[in-house]
């Protein structure tokens, strides 16, 4: 029995990666839930919006790196991020102007917009691969670890190491800042309140003198920022590969639906529920259990419930369970 | 054959969110021009319908003058609410004009009409249910850039219960309180004319009396009120001007007292 080492192994392999991945999903799910609440459809193009924004950031990061600009221990990508966000804002506003607006003016049924967004998914998807290619791209630089396993072992003298990657730290800090800013914006500012009003009752918002086009514009700007930040953080933490963003759509939607579509608080909770389910179910628990169990009971197998290849099944199953038993999500799905 | 553009798929709440979705607003030219004379607000000879659909209003005229309460009554489906919406620019006008304070505003969008000083309380979904009472009032004052705290204080004076419940979500209030929020929201712009679509729909008789009292109070502050009412008798009693609509056209009009005394109106609409 070695409780301390078990705890460190748990933190190292489950807790820290889970929190980082959960933050990335939460940021993605917030974007999905905002579009659902305000524009009233599920935006299937969200994953590829993340890819587009991240792609722009990667390209600008490379440019900065070639100029020799860097942020020291922090990745240069953070410096390129605002430009990536600007690109994504331009992209989404342009898409809205050319495509979504046409349907919005006619008050097309939301299900039509869902299919429209699917078409846009394929266009974005193709564009991303056309510009940057389908392969893995590395754009991380700076210091790799905040706490590395070797240093941790040396300083504590414990056999079990704990590592905390810079990207994980950045992900968590950025997510907290972004979420706090978003909630402040939605609840305290005039523009944020007008978004909530529009989400609640479009006609009455119009009768109050709220300009619907302006609400839609602000929504796309926020969604573009959230998507790019989520995409870049995911890319920094794992690696940038266009196809993974399309696949991320499933856990992101699962997170948004589990939390209750249209509810920002739910999106965050849902992000962590999905992330921790995925990590705990696909993690081989042998190491932790060996520390915890008395010797005769120590497991001989890996104690891995599901191979990591099947991690998407986890999102799917949770989604099914929630839709079967609590269709409005854990937090009551309500208008934003 | 099934309708290809019907409502299929829209009930799947995991991908679509039709709740709170707005109605189609007709395109507006955005032009208004001076057109002096006539009553303060008038929808004149309006022939209108939704989109390319059939005409619902036929040469219908509704007007209200300064310091007056004008009431529109009539049987179900007579086009009372539609008439109000037409005056507010939410219908496609085929013929006729809307004039406000000596200005022809037929070409303006509903938002622009709000800016011109029209306040409208729709019959249903007339509050932001997920927002607090105070936020509802703030949204009412959205177009104002000046300090509106004194207007809010006036609304709270008029409806003291709202002050008590100001931090509660408006959707949690009772029917009568919701109507007070709705009227309060419309008053926040300091409108030059207030349009109420069945403000007493679905509230108990006691609450109804109270609401009528409040509406008279609002009218006394000098705001002309144009109102659609189901409770024809009670509404005509407080009305300076009354319109009886039948099938989208004016059937009778006159002062409230005249209409109440008119045997035809009594027989057909007021139950003898």
Interface residues (C-beta under 8 A of the other chain):
Chain A: X36 X37 X40 X41 X42 X106 X107 X109 X110 X111 X113 X114 X190 X193 X194 X196 X197 X199 X200 X201 X202 X203 X204 X205 X206 X207 X208 X209 X210 X211 X212 X257 X261 X262 X323 X327 X328 X333 X334 X335
Chain B: X5 X7 X8 X9 X10 X12 X13 X14 X15 X16 X17 X18 X19 X20 X21 X22 X23 X24 X25 X88 X110 X111 X114 X115 X120 X122 X125 X126 X127 X128 X129 X130 X131 X135 X138 X139 X140 X142 X143 X185 X186 X189
